Amino acid sequence: MARQVVLVPLASRLHGEEYYRGLLEFLLERIGGGLGVAEVVTTPEEAAEAGRRYAGDLPLLLFLTGGTSGLAREFVAAGGFGSVAMLAHGEHNSLASAVSARYKLEARGVGVWLSHCYSPWDPGCAEKARRLAAVARTAARLHGVRVAVVSRREPESAAPLREKLGAEVRVIAPGELERLAESAGAELAKAFAREASAALGVEEARLEEVGRVYAALKGIFQQGFDAVALDCFDYLVEHRVTPCLALAKLNAEGLVTACEADLQALTLMLISKELTGVTGWIANATAFKGSTGLFSHCTIALNMISRGRVMAHFESGYPYALAGELAHEVYTIASLAPDFSLLAAGVARVVSSGNLVASACRTQALVELGPAAEDVPRLAPANHHVFMPGVLVEELEALAALLKLDYLQY
């Protein structure tokens, strides 16, 4: 079951109730909704009671004043929390207490991320709180995620995904996908073919075959799964047509679908959807020189590109791969180790994109990574990197802390 995020305000009465309640009201007005909010905790007894009440959720501890380190530790111990987010500021010894609590909780094995601002009255502090809340919601929603993998075998990363996120991973045999495709309504497959033909200028009848895959995968989502990973190479070898366009459309609809049965990339796509509203682009680490890197893949969400066009799939030459120019100028690229031990991320600025060279997968992006670009192949925990629009390295570092992953920034 997915967890909820609850904001837990901590305060010492020595600092004055008028001050800390006024500050709480000020911040809540600017942070916005979407969070549960606990009563202000001011005593060890209140901390223990609140910890028991919200056990199973993900707490965001708001240090309104100092003198609250012990309250934080009591709350976490009573609730048995494995991870906590923290927000502190530069008045009334708030940050001093948060640092003390952070260190002692980390020593107990708790995953902690501490975000802080200079003045709680500054607009930047509320913005920090909103970003931290978004990260906490992402971590909470990943817990207990339901994933389907269409494959002949269970990926090696399924066990770490279950262990780290309490995920449910169900393997669906390719034959079941075939049955879903055969039983899918013909109208949905035809509608897919019409839309793809109009958008991408393709007239071949095999679009309906891809449309049946689209309909079948959509049927899997209707069984209550949060995300689907497809072993696409098995499928294209058998059918001599790729599911790339089906995945492009599903991801544009917000249905997180990964190719190559890649559960690490799938997890990062779920993160991208939560933080940015789009599912992200899986890309191969293709080539690196100087400060630039070339990334490529044969599919991308339709809502992440412009000037999309259909080409033959790179390795097989089968129909259909998708080439397009990336819609944003700046991305955060992220890669996750197969054992879910390490998350690596960095900022990539697009130099050029589209189908740039003939010798790589069809959607390609040449990006500026900085002076250490050539180190990426030696540092990356996996080949696949997920491109997420915007600069999100701080959010991903915070998320890694809450999920108890090591973090590496390129």
C-alpha positions in Angstrom: 0.0 0.0 0.0 1.3 3.4 -0.9 2.2 5.6 2.0 1.0 9.2 2.7 3.2 12.2 3.5 2.4 14.0 6.8 3.9 17.3 7.9 4.8 17.1 11.6 5.5 20.5 13.2 7.9 20.4 16.2 8.3 23.3 18.6 9.5 24.2 22.1 7.1 26.3 24.2 10.1 28.2 25.5 10.2 30.0 22.2 6.7 31.3 22.5 3.5 29.8 21.1 2.6 33.0 19.3 5.9 32.8 17.3 5.8 29.2 16.3 2.0 29.0 15.5 2.3 32.2 13.5 5.2 30.8 11.6 3.4 27.5 10.9 0.4 29.3 9.6 2.6 31.5 7.4 4.3 28.5 5.9 1.2 26.4 5.4 -0.4 29.2 3.4 2.5 29.2 1.0 3.3 25.5 0.8 -0.1 24.7 -0.5 -2.3 21.6 -0.1 -1.7 17.9 -0.7 -0.2 17.2 2.7 -1.6 15.9 5.9 -0.7 18.1 8.8 -0.3 16.9 12.4 -0.9 19.0 15.5 2.2 20.9 16.7 4.3 18.5 18.8 5.8 20.2 21.9 6.4 17.4 24.5 7.9 13.9 24.4 4.5 12.4 25.1 2.9 14.2 22.2 5.8 13.1 20.0 5.4 9.4 20.9 1.6 9.6 20.4 2.0 11.3 17.0 4.7 8.7 16.0 2.3 5.8 16.7 -0.6 7.6 14.9 1.3 8.1 11.7 3.3 4.9 11.7 3.5 3.6 8.1 3.4 7.1 6.6 6.4 9.2 5.5 6.9 12.2 7.8 8.2 15.6 6.9 9.4 17.1 10.2 9.2 20.8 10.3 11.5 22.3 13.0 9.7 25.5 13.9 12.1 26.2 16.8 15.1 24.8 18.6 14.9 22.5 21.6 13.2 19.9 19.4 15.9 17.3 18.5 14.7 15.0 21.3 11.1 15.4 20.0 12.1 14.3 16.6 14.0 11.2 17.9 11.0 10.3 20.1 8.6 10.6 17.2 10.7 8.5 14.9 11.3 5.8 17.5 7.6 5.5 18.4 6.6 5.2 14.8 9.4 2.9 13.7 10.0 5.2 10.7 12.8 4.0 8.3 13.0 7.4 6.5 12.2 11.0 7.4 12.4 14.3 5.6 13.3 17.4 7.5 12.9 21.2 7.0 14.6 23.8 9.2 15.5 27.5 9.1 17.9 30.0 10.6 15.8 31.4 13.4 15.2 30.3 17.0 17.8 27.5 16.8 15.6 25.5 14.4 18.5 24.4 12.2 20.7 23.6 15.2 18.1 21.1 16.5 17.6 19.6 13.1 21.3 19.0 12.6 21.5 17.3 15.9 18.5 15.1 15.2 19.7 14.3 11.7 23.0 13.0 12.9 21.6 10.8 15.6 18.8 9.4 13.5 21.3 8.5 10.7 23.4 6.7 13.3 20.4 4.5 14.0 20.1 3.6 10.3 17.2 6.0 9.5 17.2 7.5 6.0 17.2 11.3 6.4 17.2 14.3 4.1 17.5 17.7 5.7 16.5 20.8 3.7 17.1 24.2 5.2 16.7 27.9 4.4 18.2 31.0 5.9 15.0 32.9 6.8 11.6 31.2 7.2 9.9 34.4 6.1 11.7 34.5 2.8 9.7 33.2 -0.3 12.6 30.9 -1.0 11.9 28.9 2.2 8.3 28.1 1.1 9.7 27.1 -2.3 12.2 24.7 -0.6 9.3 23.3 1.4 7.3 22.7 -1.7 10.2 20.9 -3.4 10.8 18.8 -0.4 7.2 17.9 -0.2 7.3 16.8 -3.8 10.3 14.6 -3.1 8.6 13.1 -0.1 5.4 12.4 -2.1 7.5 10.7 -4.7 9.2 8.5 -2.2 5.8 7.7 -0.6 4.1 6.8 -3.9 7.0 4.5 -4.9 6.4 2.4 -1.8 4.3 -0.6 -2.7 4.2 0.2 -6.4 2.6 -2.5 -8.6 4.7 -3.4 -11.6 3.9 -5.9 -14.5 6.8 -7.3 -16.5 5.9 -8.9 -19.9 8.8 -11.4 -20.3 9.7 -15.0 -20.4 11.7 -14.6 -17.2 11.8 -12.4 -14.1 14.5 -9.6 -14.4 17.3 -9.8 -11.8 16.3 -6.4 -10.6 12.9 -7.6 -9.5 14.1 -8.8 -6.1 15.9 -5.5 -5.2 12.8 -3.6 -6.3 10.7 -5.6 -3.9 13.2 -5.2 -1.1 13.8 -1.5 -1.5 10.3 -0.3 -2.3 8.0 -3.1 -1.1 7.0 -3.4 -4.7 4.7 -6.0 -6.2 6.3 -7.4 -9.4 4.2 -9.7 -11.5 5.7 -11.5 -14.5 3.3 -11.8 -17.4 4.1 -14.4 -20.0 4.3 -13.2 -23.6 1.4 -15.5 -24.5 -0.8 -13.6 -22.1 0.0 -10.4 -24.0 -0.8 -12.2 -27.2 -4.2 -13.1 -25.8 -4.9 -9.6 -24.7 -3.9 -8.3 -28.1 -6.2 -10.8 -29.8 -9.2 -9.9 -27.5 -8.6 -6.2 -27.6 -11.3 -4.2 -29.4 -10.4 -3.7 -33.0 -11.6 -0.1 -32.8 -8.9 0.9 -30.3 -6.2 -0.6 -32.6 -7.6 1.2 -35.6 -7.9 4.5 -33.7 -4.2 4.1 -32.7 -3.3 3.5 -36.4 -5.3 6.5 -37.6 -3.7 8.8 -35.0 -0.2 7.6 -35.6 -0.7 7.9 -39.4 -1.9 11.4 -39.1 0.8 12.5 -36.6 3.7 10.7 -38.2 2.8 10.3 -41.8 2.8 6.5 -41.9 0.3 4.7 -44.1 1.4 1.1 -43.7 -1.2 -1.4 -42.5 1.1 -2.8 -39.8 0.3 0.2 -37.6 -2.8 -1.7 -36.6 -0.6 -4.6 -35.4 1.3 -2.1 -33.2 -2.1 -0.7 -32.2 -3.1 -4.1 -30.8 0.0 -4.2 -28.7 -0.9 -0.7 -27.4 -4.4 -1.9 -26.6 -3.0 -5.1 -24.9 -0.6 -3.1 -22.7 -3.4 -0.7 -21.8 -5.4 -3.7 -20.7 -2.6 -4.6 -18.3 -2.8 -1.1 -16.8 -6.5 -1.6 -16.3 -5.7 -4.5 -14.0 -4.4 -2.0 -11.5 -0.7 -1.9 -12.3 1.2 1.4 -11.8 3.8 0.7 -14.5 4.6 -1.9 -17.1 8.0 -3.1 -18.5 8.1 -5.1 -21.8 10.8 -7.4 -23.0 10.5 -5.8 -26.4 13.4 -7.7 -28.2 11.6 -11.0 -27.7 8.5 -9.5 -29.1 10.1 -7.9 -32.2 12.1 -11.0 -33.1 8.9 -13.1 -33.0 6.6 -10.7 -34.8 9.1 -8.7 -37.0 7.4 -5.5 -35.9 8.4 -3.4 -32.8 6.2 -2.0 -30.0 8.1 1.3 -30.0 5.2 3.5 -31.1 2.9 1.8 -28.7 5.2 2.7 -25.8 5.6 6.2 -27.2 1.8 6.8 -27.0 1.3 5.1 -23.6 4.0 7.2 -22.0 2.5 10.4 -23.6 -0.8 9.4 -21.9 1.1 9.2 -18.5 1.1 5.4 -18.4 4.7 4.6 -17.5 5.9 1.9 -19.8 9.5 0.8 -20.2 11.2 -1.3 -22.9 13.8 -4.0 -22.5 12.1 -5.2 -19.2 14.2 -2.6 -17.5 12.9 -2.1 -13.9 15.6 0.4 -12.9 14.6 2.7 -15.8 11.0 2.0 -15.0 11.5 3.2 -11.5 13.2 6.4 -12.7 10.3 7.0 -15.1 7.9 6.8 -12.2 10.0 9.4 -10.4 10.1 11.6 -13.5 6.3 11.5 -13.8 5.9 12.5 -10.2 8.5 15.3 -10.3 7.9 16.7 -13.8 4.5 15.4 -15.1 6.2 13.5 -18.0 7.5 10.0 -17.9 11.0 10.7 -19.0 13.1 9.3 -21.9 15.1 6.0 -21.6 18.3 6.5 -23.5 21.5 4.5 -24.1 24.8 6.0 -23.1 26.1 5.9 -26.7 29.3 7.9 -27.1 31.3 10.5 -25.2 34.0 13.1 -26.2 35.3 16.1 -24.4 32.5 17.7 -22.4 29.6 16.1 -24.5 27.8 12.9 -24.5 25.5 11.2 -27.2 22.5 9.4 -26.0 20.0 7.4 -28.1 17.0 5.2 -28.1 14.4 4.0 -30.6 11.4 5.3 -28.8 10.4 8.3 -26.7 7.1 9.6 -25.3 5.3 11.6 -28.0 4.8 14.5 -25.7 8.6 14.9 -25.2 9.5 15.5 -28.8 8.8 17.8 -31.8 9.2 16.9 -35.5 8.6 13.2 -34.8 9.0 10.8 -37.7 9.0 7.0 -38.1 12.1 5.1 -39.1 13.2 1.5 -39.2 14.2 0.1 -35.8 18.0 0.4 -35.5 19.3 -3.1 -34.7 16.6 -5.1 -36.5 15.5 -2.9 -39.4 11.9 -3.8 -38.5 9.1 -1.2 -38.4 8.7 1.0 -36.4 11.2 3.2 -34.5 10.5 6.8 -33.5 12.9 9.7 -34.1 12.3 13.2 -32.8 13.9 16.4 -31.5 13.8 16.8 -27.7 11.3 19.4 -26.5 13.4 20.9 -23.7 16.8 22.4 -23.5 17.9 21.2 -20.1 17.5 17.8 -18.5 18.5 15.9 -15.5 19.9 12.5 -16.5 19.7 9.6 -14.0 20.7 6.0 -13.9 20.0 3.4 -11.2 22.1 0.3 -10.4 20.5 -3.1 -11.0 20.7 -3.9 -7.3 19.1 -0.6 -6.4 22.2 0.4 -4.4 23.2 3.6 -6.3 21.5 6.4 -8.0 23.6 8.6 -10.3 22.5 11.9 -11.8 23.8 15.0 -13.6 22.6 18.0 -15.6 22.6 17.7 -19.4 22.1 20.7 -21.8 21.0 19.8 -25.3 23.4 20.8 -28.1 21.4 19.1 -30.8 18.8 16.3 -31.1 16.9 14.3 -33.6 18.3 11.6 -35.9 21.9 12.9 -36.0 23.8 9.8 -37.1 22.9 6.5 -38.9 24.8 4.3 -36.6 22.7 4.6 -33.4 19.2 4.2 -32.2 16.8 6.6 -33.9 16.1 9.4 -31.4 19.4 10.9 -30.4 20.6 13.8 -28.2 24.0 15.3 -28.1 24.3 17.0 -24.7 26.8 19.1 -22.8 27.7 17.4 -19.5 30.7 19.4 -18.4 34.4 18.6 -18.2 33.9 15.1 -16.7 31.7 13.8 -19.5 34.2 11.1 -20.5 34.0 9.7 -17.0 30.3 8.8 -17.3 30.9 5.4 -18.9 33.2 4.5 -16.0 30.9 5.9 -13.3 27.4 5.0 -14.5 25.7 2.3 -12.5 23.8 1.2 -15.7 23.7 1.9 -19.4 20.2 3.3 -19.5 19.7 6.9 -18.4 16.4 8.5 -18.0 16.1 12.1 -19.2 13.9 14.2 -16.9 13.1 17.8 -17.9 14.7 20.5 -15.7 17.4 20.6 -13.1 16.5 18.0 -10.5 19.8 16.9 -9.0 18.9 18.2 -5.5 15.6 16.4 -5.6 17.2 13.2 -6.7 19.8 13.4 -4.0 17.1 13.9 -1.4 15.1 11.0 -2.9 18.2 8.7 -2.7 18.6 9.6 1.0 14.9 8.8 1.7 15.2 5.5 -0.2 18.6 4.7 1.4 20.5 4.6 -1.8 24.0 5.9 -2.4 24.1 8.9 -4.6 26.6 10.0 -7.2 26.5 13.3 -9.1 28.2 13.4 -12.5 
